[in-house]
Amino acid sequence: ALRDRYDSNILMMKMEADHQKYDCYVGMLPGVVLARIYEEHGQCLIERNVRSFLQAKNAINKGIRDTVRDEPEMFMAYNNGISTVSTRIEADELGNGVVAVHSLYGWQIVNGGQTTASLANALRANINLSQVYVPVKLTIIKSDRDKDRIISLISKYANSQNKITMSDFSANNLWHIQIEKLSRNLWVASRPRIRWFYERARGQYLVELNRQTTPARKKNFRNENPKSHVV
């Protein structure tokens, strides 16, 4: 609930054409709201994405960080935004096809995980995001029958402008998801409080490490999930 929880909404324009399988909207979201949502929901928000946030080690993420810090007013112009999917929304009609989306159900970011996590890192570093706005595309999947296939293709095509390996596209296969869940819940029998960390999507280990909010929590995470036990 954007309005109740974050005191915000997403101003969007609905695609005029009416399709049986989906509706589509385009608009913008305040960067600080997106960062707060990611801080609260973390990996769950981008689990449909073909890869996880790769931290500020590559040129793309450094560019996002530098823009937010040095030219926040230019973020909307420089950034391609995020592509998202949802099963249902609640919105106020403002006329001429414009709506104010105030509630999202089953919301997932299928492209733009790097943008999202970079903004969350900036918020954590106390960088002012008041001038940052993020372009948003929102696709509402109407039919359950084709939902997984459509979401997978949206993610694949939205990410096709960046270099992605075939293993990235298989990250959402049921087998990988089940192995990931087991790795998060089972301890190594011969070692106290140590897990094997299955990295289903590239960068997951660093994502989870950097979501720990204090040095003590980071240390505890490393102790329970040592890098030598990342698979």
Secondary structure, 3 states (H helix, E strand, C coil): CHHHHHCCCEEEEECCCCCCCEEEEEEEEEHHHHHHHHHHHHHHHHCCCCCCCCHHHCHHHHHHHHHHHHCHHHHHHHCCCEEEEECEEEEEEEECCEEEEEEEECCEEEECHHHHHHHHHHHHCCCCCCCCEEEEEEEEECCCCCHHHHHHHHHHHHCCCCCCCHHHHHHHCHHHHHHHHHHHHCCCCCCCCCCCECCCCCCHHHHHHHCCCCHHHHHHHHHHCCHHHEC
